Amino acid sequence: MTTLQFSHLILSFSLLIAFLDPTLSDKSSDSYSLTKIKSKFVDPLSVLNNWNQETSMCSWYGVACTDDKNHILSLNLSGCGLSGIISPEFSKLTFLETLDLSLNYLTGPIPPHLSNLQNMKDLRLFSNSISGAIPYQIGLLKKLQVLRIGDNLLTGEVSQIICVLTDQLRVLGLADCQLNGSIPKEIGNLKNLVALNLQHNSISGFIPEEIGECVHLQHFAASNNRIEGKIPPSISLLSSLQILNLANNSLSGNIPIELSNLSSLKYLNLQGNKFRGEIPIELNNLAQLHTLDLSMNNLSGQFNMLNTNLNNLEVLSLSENHLSGGIQENLCSKNPNLRILFLAQNDISGKFPDQILNCTSLLQLDLSGNRITGVFPADIDKLSSLTDLLLNNNSFTGNLPAQIANITNLKTLFLFANMMTGELPLEIGNLQMLATLYLYDNQFSGSIPTELTNCSSLEEIDFFGNHFSGPIPSTIGKLKNLVLLQLRQNELTGSIPPSLGYCRKLERMTLADNKLTGSIPPTFGFLSSLFLITLYNNSLSGSLPSSLFHLKNLTKVNFSNNRLTGTIVPLTGSTSLIALDLTNNSFSGNIPSALTLSSNMTRLRLAHNSLSGNIPAEFDHLKQLRFLDLSFNNLNGSLGTDLSGLTNLGHLLLSNNQFSGKIPTWVGNIQELGELDLSFNNFSGNIPSELGNCSRMLKISLRSNRVSGRIPPEIGNLYMLNVLNLQNNRLSGEIPPTIQHCKKLYELRLSENELTGGIPPELGTLSELQVVLDLSFNRISGEIPSSIGNLMKLERLNLSFNQLKGEIPASLGKLSSLHRLNLSSNHFQGGIPSTFSGFPLNSFVGNDQLCGPPLISCSESSVQRARKYLSESQVVGIIVAIVFTSTLICLFLIFAMQRIWRNWRNVAVSCSENNLNIKKEDEEWGFGDPDQMWNSKSTALIPSSRTKQLSDAPCIFQFSAKTNPTL
């Protein structure tokens, strides 16, 4: 056969095929359109592999044809894993009645040209990633009965699509999109609507009264939107309604009684709204109801559900309301079907309602968060089918009864936050299905029974905050499914059992706040899933086992407040660390640079250890670090640029080390810094003014360093500062007035420096200053500003050992919160305000001119001050004047006495010579011994004869002379 003949043969065969199946050559055929549609799809599962010219179109995957095999009637590619876009070629499949592209990964918009498919009855595009607005042309599909395009990224107002749909529509699914707007009143035009699903959008507004015109509606779901207002009474006209889900909206008012007319209703969910008032008792007439959820509202009144009419009710959830009182006696008396009863977080009070024990079909019971009291019911095992029992956050007392072990299907037992006591029953080990056991915040005591480790399904144990004592069961390693072990804050003793390392699914282990001793078991290295471990506040000792290096998933570790020693290198195996706290142990050696491999570290606390050396330069890599505490170690060196890259750092605590050098200026670049503590180191130089850039700073402590220079005025830029402690440095200059801008300052310590100048009056504007204002041991001069009296919250004021003078302002007497005051060793003068009289003497000593309680009174003080303040020359002059005056008086007296003596002698001689009779004078004047010059009771002199002669003259001396009886 020649080549030409072979070519003719091929051409003839092709013409024959084209004649027999014209669809393969006609570009207007459905098969051609399908191949074009296929080209827009990505088909990772190869479900469209048989879409080729070798087979008939009607045999292609997902295709159903018309009876004549020429057109496609239905295309179902649901769940085929397809991606790509919906091709405009679909619009050419004019005979298509059903199109299902749901449950794929399609993107792009819905093509408007789909409106050409005038025979379309069922369009399903849900569960893709289709975006954009819903084209209004969809409304041109006059035969459309089912439109399900939810669970996509569709936007726009829901009213735009509802308003254009025809009354042929029976199912409208627009759930799980991004639609907004309100439900239009045109919803009433959809007379044949059976199912309306608008869940999980952003629909707002009210439910229109016209919803009652959808008389065939069976399913109405509009949960998780923003619908508000009341449920319209017209909803009672929906006699066929079986499902009503309006959960998680903002509906308000009372629950309408009209709902009781929905005799076909099986599912009613009004959870998460703002309904108030009592539950209408008429809801008990909904005999077909099997699920009723009214939880998370503001309902009140008595619990009055579950009467004899609700025979089909299986699920009743009334949690998170304000229902009060007890539970009616006939609960479950004629309702054997109730399986779920949720009454959590109400105001139900009294003892455990025994009538609940009649609900023998219960699988889940939640009475948590009420005010139920009394002992835990011993016959709880009547609810033998229970899988979940939640009685937490009540006030149950007494022991956990052994009968709990008879509920063999129990998977979840929540009894936390009660007041239960006693030991756990040994029978608890019979609960082979138990997965979650939460007993925290009770008063259980005794040892943790070894039998508990027989509960092989246990995944979570939480015994936090009880009084369990004794050792952790040595057989705990039998719990192979354990994921959470929380034994914190008990009284457990002994060592950590090595078998715990065989719980290889363990993710969280908390043994903190106990009395555990011994070392950390090396078997912990097997806990490869562990991401959280806390052992703090125990008495663990020894070094960290090297096997901990294998725990690659560790994110949070807290071994603080133990007696652990050695290196911390074993904890550097994980590069996922977020928080590491080893505070208050005895770890030594250098800080390993491998810690910086955990680039997501946010919290690192290594304080109160014996670590030495420098901060590793690699710390600059910890870009997420927010809390760094290396205080109370033996670290040294300067702060170069090692930490300059930690721009998210909120707390930098390096106190009580041996760091030296200048405080770096890069600290001011850490905008998030809220706490800076460099106290008790050897830093020198000036305080960098760049600190004023840390606008979120709350605390600065540079105490006990060698910092010098002035306090930078930029400190006033720290508007949020609470604590400023610059005590015991070498600071000089004046206190910057800009500190007045730190309005939230409540602790200011500037003592033991060399500050000069006066106290800025602006300090009186720091109205939040409370803990202390300490300016002692400086060289501050001038007077106390009266504005200090405005610090009404101040509790301690210390201005001692300065050069302050003047009077103590009376305004300080207004400091009613002050309970410690020290103004000693200054130059104050005047009276102490009476309100300060209760302070001790040493608050004021060293101020020589101060007076008033508790010092000496001001009157005594004035005399003392007068004496105290005479100069030496004045004192000498006064003494000389006194001596001179006394001498003159003495000389005058001597002269006067001599004159009198001579006069007396003259009188005596004269009498003798003239032989005068002086008896009468003797008796009158009482002359005695001539040597007796003064009478003991008189200062009068003895008169002479001359005196007698002058008796009529005025008398200078008044005297009385008597005869001496001894003469």
Secondary structure, DSSP 4 states (H G I P E B T S, - for coil): --HHHHHHHHHHHHHHHHHH-GGGT-TTSHHHHHHHHHHTEE-TT-TTTT-STTS-GGGSTTEEE-TTSSSEEEEE-TTS--EEE--GGGGG-TT--EEE--SSEEESPPPGGGGG-TT--EEE--SS--EEEPPGGGGG-TT--EEE--SSEEESBHHHHHTT--TT--EEE--SS--BSB--GGGGG-TT--EEE--SS--BS---GGGGG-TT--EEE--SS--EEPPPGGGGG-TT--EEE--SSEEEEEPPGGGGG-TT--EEE--SSEEEEEPPGGGGG-TT--EEE--SSEEEEE-----TT-TT--EEE--SSEEEE---TTTTTT-TT--EEE--SSEEEEE--GGGGG-TT-SEEE--SSEEEEEPPTTGGG-TT-SEEE--SSEEES---GGGGG-TT--EEE--SS--EEPPPGGGGG-TT--EEE--SSEEEEEPPGGGGG-TT--EEE--SSEEEEPPPTTGGG-TT--EEE--SSEEEEEPPGGGGG-TT--EEE--SSEEES---GGGGG-TT--EEE--SS--EEEPPGGGGG-TT--EEE--SSEEEE-SGGGGS-S--SEEE--SSEEEEEPPGGGGG-TT--EEE--SSEEEEPPPGGGGG-TT--EEE--SSEEEEE--STTTT-TT--EEE--SSEEEEEPPGGGGG-TT--EEE--SSEEEEEPPGGGGG-TT--EEE--SSEEEEPPPGGGGG-TT--EEE--SSEEEEPPPGGGGG-TT--EEE--SSEE-SPPPGGGGG-TT--SEEE--SS--EEPPPGGGGG-TT--EEE--SSEEEEEPPGGGGG-TT--EEE--SSEEEEEPPGGGTTS-GGGTTT-TEEESTTS--HHHHHHHHHHHT--HHHHHHHHHHHHHHHHHHHHHHHHHHHHHHHHHHHHHHHHHHHT---HHHHHHH----TT--SBTTB-PPPP-HHHHHTTTSPPSS-------TT-
